[in-house]
Amino acid sequence: MKLGLVVGSVWATAKDETLTGAKILLVRPLDLRGEARGEAYLAIDSVSAGEGDRVLVLDEGNSAGQVLELDQPPIRTVIVGVVDEVRLGRDE
């Protein structure tokens, strides 16, 4: 899993039929300290996340399909949690 920040939404009228009704969000990866790292990517929302939320993102097609209950998902990334807090140990 990865940490990310929801930075926007994407609407697509033409898409795979299994994505009908799915909310597609634009997520920017975060490091453990909450700093943006890398390019933003798309993820399907499964937890009612919104813009500005820190989220947990599952980045593996088969697991994403299991979360969404799809046999052959046309996706790789799915938001599976909204992060309330990140606590780092002393050595971090």
C-alpha positions as CSV (number, residue, x, y, z in Angstrom):
1,M,0.0,0.0,0.0
2,K,1.0,3.6,-0.5
3,L,0.1,6.9,1.0
4,G,-1.4,9.6,-1.2
5,L,-3.2,12.9,-1.3
6,V,-6.4,13.3,-3.3
7,V,-5.8,16.3,-5.6
8,G,-8.7,16.1,-8.0
9,S,-11.4,14.1,-9.7
10,V,-11.7,12.7,-13.2
11,W,-14.9,12.2,-15.2
12,A,-15.0,9.8,-18.1
13,T,-18.3,9.3,-20.0
14,A,-16.7,6.6,-22.2
15,K,-15.2,3.9,-20.1
16,D,-15.2,0.1,-19.4
17,E,-18.7,-0.9,-18.3
18,T,-17.3,-2.3,-15.0
19,L,-16.4,1.3,-14.0
20,T,-19.9,2.7,-14.4
21,G,-20.7,4.5,-11.2
22,A,-17.2,4.4,-9.9
23,K,-15.6,7.6,-8.6
24,I,-12.2,8.2,-10.2
25,L,-9.8,10.4,-8.2
26,L,-6.4,11.9,-9.0
27,V,-3.9,11.0,-6.2
28,R,-0.4,12.5,-5.6
29,P,2.0,10.1,-3.8
30,L,3.2,11.1,-0.4
31,D,6.3,10.1,1.6
32,L,6.0,9.2,5.3
33,R,6.4,12.8,6.4
34,G,3.5,13.9,4.1
35,E,5.7,15.5,1.4
36,A,4.5,15.1,-2.2
37,R,6.7,12.6,-4.1
38,G,6.3,11.7,-7.8
39,E,3.6,12.1,-10.4
40,A,-0.1,12.0,-9.7
41,Y,-2.0,8.9,-10.9
42,L,-5.7,7.8,-11.1
43,A,-7.3,5.5,-8.5
44,I,-10.8,4.2,-8.0
45,D,-12.4,5.3,-4.7
46,S,-13.9,2.6,-2.5
47,V,-14.2,4.6,0.7
48,S,-15.9,8.0,-0.2
49,A,-12.6,9.9,-0.1
50,G,-12.5,13.5,-1.4
51,E,-10.2,16.2,-2.5
52,G,-7.6,17.1,0.2
53,D,-7.9,13.7,2.0
54,R,-4.8,11.7,2.7
55,V,-5.5,8.1,1.6
56,L,-4.2,4.6,1.6
57,V,-3.9,3.3,-2.0
58,L,-3.7,-0.4,-3.0
59,D,-1.5,-0.6,-6.1
60,E,-1.9,-4.1,-7.4
61,G,-4.5,-5.1,-10.0
62,N,-5.6,-8.5,-8.6
63,S,-6.1,-7.1,-5.1
64,A,-7.8,-4.0,-6.5
65,G,-10.3,-6.3,-8.2
66,Q,-10.9,-8.2,-5.0
67,V,-11.7,-5.0,-3.1
68,L,-14.2,-4.0,-5.9
69,E,-15.4,-7.5,-6.3
70,L,-14.4,-7.7,-10.0
71,D,-13.0,-10.9,-11.6
72,Q,-10.9,-9.1,-14.2
73,P,-10.7,-5.5,-13.2
74,P,-9.6,-2.9,-15.8
75,I,-7.8,-1.0,-13.0
76,R,-4.7,-1.3,-11.0
77,T,-5.1,1.2,-8.1
78,V,-7.9,1.6,-5.6
79,I,-8.3,3.9,-2.6
80,V,-8.9,1.6,0.4
81,G,-8.7,4.0,3.4
82,V,-8.7,7.6,4.6
83,V,-5.7,8.4,6.8
84,D,-6.4,10.1,10.1
85,E,-2.9,10.3,11.4
86,V,0.7,9.0,10.6
87,R,3.0,8.5,13.6
88,L,6.7,7.9,12.9
89,G,9.0,6.1,15.3
90,R,12.0,7.8,16.8
91,D,14.4,6.6,14.1
92,E,12.3,8.0,11.2
